[in-house]
Amino acid sequence: MEKILDNNYYDLIINNVSVPLYDEGDNITPLNIRHSVLNVPVGNADPCNLGKYPYYSFPSLYTPTSTVSHEKSGMGAVQRNPYLNLNGRGIIVGIIDTGIDYQHHTFLFNDGTSRILSLWDQSVQAGTPPEHFTYGTEYSRDMINLALASGNPLSIVPSNDADGHGTAIASIIAGSPEAEQNFSGIVPFAELAVVKLKEAKKNLKDLFFVPDGISCYQETDLMLGITYLLSIAQKANRPLAICIAMGSSQGAHDGNGAFSNYLNYLVRLPGYGIAVSAGNQGNARRHYFNFTQQEPFTNQFELRIGEKDSMFSMEIWPSALGRLSIDITTPNRESTKLIRPGLGECRRFKFVFTPSVLWVNNMSFEEESGDQLILLRVQNAMPGIWSFNVQSMEKEPLAFHSWLPAGGLISDDTFFLNSNPGTTINSPGNGSHQLTVTAYNQFNDSILTEASRGYSRNNYVKPDISAPGHQIPCALPGNRFGTLTGTGAATAHATGAIAMILEWGIPRGNYTTLSGNVINSLITRGARRQSSIIYPNNIWGYGMLDVNELFQRLTNI
């Protein structure tokens, strides 16, 4: 078995400069020009292995960000304009998600053949991986067409979308018109390149205390998915619009992680546009913030743990120059000792009157960001109110953020009692250059209450744009149709807009060096804004997506 699939090996993200130090022939998988995956033996599967290896080396865990709006975003006017009529011709739409129901008729041409150029299913190991990749199975359009023409398609291309999220996202962007369903994707003439993500390794889920049975995906597989989509676009010599409708609450929320940096680089190259989801943590009560300027320079905050959440992780990221110590108290008033910051230390606390076990890494320096990080992981968590007391060791003003996991990694029964909806943008949406999309209700022009809010922890303006995201019509597996709500649905909407702009710029020859960075500027400048609101802001970004206004402004250049 390949080590990148083997649960006996951790997948660690390393800088390519370090590759010669570790390369043994089968333990390195290149990710991109900057990073690679290093496989190292798990050995004794101990939570304190996070401490033996740096925090930033372990991939973050991602979850999906979603659960007729064309007119509200100006799409319909552009598509009806005979001089524009932008429907995605010559554009590849890249999807990295839970898969796609390739048999759904919304992804077929009129002759019954597939509009999917290529499908890499990372979860199927029975076939041939893509060139230069070591796992999963690649299915070409010819193979998909052969499957569609057979009596048993799954016997030839055994790839499906059990979740349905990936199928829904792909259809919002590029589904074919369905008159009976009053449905059409935004760019129905675009072709698709799809990556179905494999589940995150169990050793990674165990390290971050994700309960069994919960689906999530790891950062390295998304990064390899991006690299695969680039290879497809380069072979076809076509522009590429990528939709990332997944997010993570792990990390420093500053846009400097490996995945965010990769996207920041790509959107500055010609021919690539990338939209990423802001996340749905705005009303989840999973973020806490404190800024204490007066003595005694301490802060106590509380977390309610629900009965469904017996195990999970939590992160505290101080912004103060001084170091912070912490002590934790259980609902029955048992306390840890004062836990001071250190280097590579991992502390385990087993309580007397509760079965709860707590692991704490209080890192003076998280190596990638240079900031302090307090990582807490709890097993057999006692339900009730837990108390956390944070204090400055240098008797200086203190400031810190704390985040709980995103998506379905915990239930809504676990939350901070004095939560803060700001600074809840998921990664990789905190990056400086990719287009970060939030969602609004297109029927009443109100922001979705669940939509994550900015800014980033280092005060980047995020989100960038808001797009329709309430009950968006979509395709579902099994030739069914439904609706999708959330910032993932809004990101699909924005990806359709990116594809339209790419078509205008490159295949039609109006701007052949068009980059994602320029597209983002066009989108934010052309946004629809309300006179009563100051822009940009941490809720709406630069305003509401309005592609028609964007092209009207282009006519005046």
Sequence and secondary structure as in RCSB ss.txt:
>XXXX:A:sequence
MEKILDNNYYDLIINNVSVPLYDEGDNITPLNIRHSVLNVPVGNADPCNLGKYPYYSFPSLYTPTSTVSHEKSGM
GAVQRNPYLNLNGRGIIVGIIDTGIDYQHHTFLFNDGTSRILSLWDQSVQAGTPPEHFTYGTEYSRDMINLALAS
GNPLSIVPSNDADGHGTAIASIIAGSPEAEQNFSGIVPFAELAVVKLKEAKKNLKDLFFVPDGISCYQETDLMLG
ITYLLSIAQKANRPLAICIAMGSSQGAHDGNGAFSNYLNYLVRLPGYGIAVSAGNQGNARRHYFNFTQQEPFTNQ
FELRIGEKDSMFSMEIWPSALGRLSIDITTPNRESTKLIRPGLGECRRFKFVFTPSVLWVNNMSFEEESGDQLIL
LRVQNAMPGIWSFNVQSMEKEPLAFHSWLPAGGLISDDTFFLNSNPGTTINSPGNGSHQLTVTAYNQFNDSILTE
ASRGYSRNNYVKPDISAPGHQIPCALPGNRFGTLTGTGAATAHATGAIAMILEWGIPRGNYTTLSGNVINSLITR
GARRQSSIIYPNNIWGYGMLDVNELFQRLTNI
>XXXX:A:secstr
  TTT TTEEEEEEEGGGHHHH  SSSEEE SSSEEEEEEE  S  TTHHHHB GGGS  EEEE    TTTTTTH
HHHHH TTT  S TT EEEEEES   TTSGGGB TTS B EEEEEETT  SS   TT  SSEEEEHHHHHHHHHS
S HHHHS    SS HHHHHHHHHH   BGGGTB  SSTT EEEEEE     HHHHHHTT  TT   EEHHHHHHH
HHHHHHHHHHHT  EEEEE EEB  S SSS SHHHHHHHHHTTSBTEEEEEE  S TTS  EEEEEE STT EEE
EEEEE TT SSEEEEEEE SSS EEEEEE TTS B   B  BSS  EEEE SSS  EEEEEEES  TTT S EEE
EEEES  SEEEEEEEEETTS  EEEEEE   GGGS TT EETT   SS   BTTTSSSSEEEEEEETTTTEE TT
S     TT      EEEE SSEEEEETTTEEEEE SHHHHHHHHHHHHHHHHHHHTTTSS TT BHHHHHHHHHH
T B  TTS SSBTTTBT B  HHHHHHHHTT 
